[in-house]
Amino acid sequence: MLNLSVVLEDSARNNPDGTAVVFGDMRLPYSMIDTVASQVANLLVSRGIGKGDKVALACPNLPYFPFVYYGILKAGATVVPLNVLLQSREIAYHLDDCEAKALFCFEGTPELPLGERGRAGFEAAEGCEHFFVLPATPLATESVHGESIWAALGGMPAEFETVQTSGDDTAVILYTSGTTGQPKGAELSHQNMLMNVVVCDEMFPSAADGDVFMAVLPLFHSFGQTVIMNTGFRRGAAVVLMPRFEPGDALALMRREGVTFFAGVPTMYWGLLTKIHAEGAEVPDTLKVAVAGGASSPVEVLRDFERTFGIGILEGYGLSETSPVASFNQPGRPTKPGTIGTPIWGVEMKLIDGDWKTVEGEGPGEIAIRGHNIMKGYYNRPEATAEVMHDGWFRTGDIATRDADGYYAIIDRAKDMIIRGGFNVYPRELEEVLMTHEAVSLAAVVGVPHDSHGEEVKAYVIRTPGSAITEEELIAWCRENMAAYKYPRIVEFRDALPMTATGKILKRELR
C-alpha cells in the first residue's frame, strides 16, 4: 500500500490543528483539508469513480486545489491537473486524451473565464461524465456552469478509508507543454511522486519554529505541486497560496506571513529584484531557502539576489517526466551558481549523443536520467515513450556540460539551439552576456530564418528603467563581447516578453 495522499493524512494525524493552508485571511488546519478531501473521495465513489479512473482538475492556487487533489488520490483515482490558461478546445483535448471520467473546474473570474471554458470543453469531450464547479464565492451552492462542489458534498461523510494503491499505480498524469505536436500526458506513479517528495523534504533543513512555504508557482505544474504543496504538507508546514504572481504583492505577503521557503522560476526572481531596486520595496528577512528551476537563472540575477536577500538561490533541474526534481545544488555541498548541481539521492545522470552513446568528460551532450523519479511513460503513447526511454534511461532534450566535480550546467534546450552558418549558437550563453550590460534588464535570444545563414541571431530586450540605449549601440557592444558568428545582428526592445503560466519565456512566440 502506497498512496501519495499520505503526505496530507500523516500531518493531519500528527498535527491536526497546525495551519496547512493560508489564503488571504483564511487559515485552514490540516484536519480540515483532510476532512474535505475525504468528502471529495466519498463523492467520487458515490458517482462510480474509483481505482484507476482519471479525474481532471482545472484550478489556480486556491484552497480547492489540495481539497480535490488529495480527495482524488484517496479514492484511488488518478489526478490530471490542467493548466488554467487552456481554451475550451484544449480542455476537451486533454479530457479525451486521458479518458477523464470527471472534471473539477474553478468558476473563474471576468479576466479568466475558466468555468465557461471548462463547461464547453466538458460538453465537447466524449467520455467525461461529471462536471463539478469550484465556485468563486466561498461555499456557494449554485453556479450557472453546473453542479457546485459544495452542493455535491452536502451529506457526504467526513471519514474515508483511503483506497489501497500500489507504488506502481498511476497517481498523477502531468501534461507536458507540447512544444512539438500535441501535449502528451506523463504518467507518474505514487512511488515516483512520493520518493521525489521525501528526497526534497530531507534535502532542506527545517526552520526551528516551523516552516512557511510560499505557493506562487502554479500547483497544476510539477514544480509547485511536488516541491511546494506535497513537500510542504509532508513537513507539516503552512503553505501560503498566491494565485497570480505580482512582485510587490509577493514581497508584502512574504513579510506578512514570515515566509521561510520560496520557490520560483528565474523571471519571478528578476521581478522581485526589479521591484526592490526600482521602488525601494522592503526586503523580507525571514527567508531561509530560495529555490529556482523551470529555466536557467541568469548568473547576474543569482548574484543580485544574494547581495539583496543575504541568501543564495539554490538551482535545481527536472521535468514533468521526472516527478520533477532530478538534480540540485544541495545544501551541505558547495553551491555553484549557473549549474543545476548534482543528481539527487537515488538518481543517476549522464551525457549522451543522438544515438544514446555515453559522452565522457565535460561534454557537451544531452542529459539522460535514470532512477525512482522516471515516469512510467506517456499515457497511451507507446511510440512517443519509446523515443525518449531506453534501458530505464530517459532522454531530456537538454544539452549540458559536466565539470570535474560532477556538477551539470545546462547550455540550452536541444530545440532552442540556433545553427547560424553551420555554427551552433546557444541562446542561453548570449542571454547571460547581454544581462551583464547595465542597460539590459531581461533578454531572450532566438534564431530567425535567414536566406544565406539558415538562421540569424535575434535578441529581444527589456531595458532597465530610465535607459535609452539604441539598437545600434547594443549590437556594437555585443560585437565586442561575443564571437563573430554568435553576436545578435538584430535587437528588438520590448516592454514585456510573452510567458507561460509558469513564468517561462515563450521563445516559440518570439521566433
Secondary structure, DSSP 4 states (H G I P E B T S, - for coil): ---TTHHHHHHHHH-TTSEEEEETTEEEEHHHHHHHHHHHHHHHHHTT--TT-EEEEE--SSTHHHHHHHHHHHTT-EEEEE-TT--HHHHHHHHHHHTEEEEEEE---SSS-HHHHHHHHHHH-SS--EEEEE-SSTT----TTSEEHHHHHTT--S---PPP--TTSEEEEEE---SSSS--EEEEEHHHHHHHHHHHHHHSPPPTT--EEEE-S-TTSHHIIIIIIIHHHHHT-EEEE-SS--HHHHHHHHHHHT--EEEE-HHHHHHHHHHHHHH-PPPPS---EEEE-SSPPPHHHHHHHHHHHSSPEEEEEE-GGGSSEEEE--TTS---TTS-BEEPTTEEEEEE-TTSPBPPTT--EEEEEEETT--SEETT-HHHHHHHEETTEEEEEEEEEE-TTS-EEEEEEGGG-EEETTEEE-HHHHHHHHTTSTTEEEEEEEEEEETTTEEEEEEEEEEPTT----HHHHHHHHHHHS-TTTS-SEEEE-S---B-TTS-B-GGGT-
